Amino acid sequence: MTIDAKDVGVVLDFTVQKPDATAYDLTGATVTLLSGTFAAKACSIVNAAAGTCRLTTIAEEFGTAGATYSSRLKVSAAGGAVFHSSSFSLVVVA
């Protein structure tokens, strides 16, 4: 996923998927973006049944062109189960 360093308040929309590529039902869940570089960021759930989420960034988080952030999602399900996504990269472009 790429982010433009000049953009402030970039909205990243994404779908949380199961290993079989179907959407994960996020009803009653919370989703958090984790990275070793910046503080954990809560994601807004847009459509729980469809597994869609949104993250709005601020300039201080992704303002350095050329930076790559290894990240993953933490999903805390309604029943108390917690799982993490595979790692993915957020790349900041000039």
C-alpha positions, 0 to 999 in steps of 0.5 A, a space after each residue: 500500500 502506498 501513501 503520498 508524503 504530501 497528503 495530510 489526512 489520507 483516508 485508507 479504506 481496506 477490507 479485513 479478509 480471512 485466509 480464503 479471501 472472504 471478508 471477515 465479519 467485524 460485528 462487535 470487533 475492533 481493528 487496530 493498525 500496529 507498527 513498530 514505528 508509530 503508536 497503535 492506531 484505531 481503525 473505524 469500521 465502515 461496514 462490519 458485515 463486509 469487513 471494511 475499515 477506514 484509517 485516517 492518517 496525519 502528516 506526522 505519521 507518514 510524512 517522510 518520502 521513501 519510508 517503509 513501515 512494516 505493519 499488521 492489523 490486530 482484530 479483537 473480536 466480540 467474543 474476546 478472541 484476538 488475531 493478527 494479520 500477516 505483515 504488510 508494508 506501507 510505503 511513503 512516496 514523494 
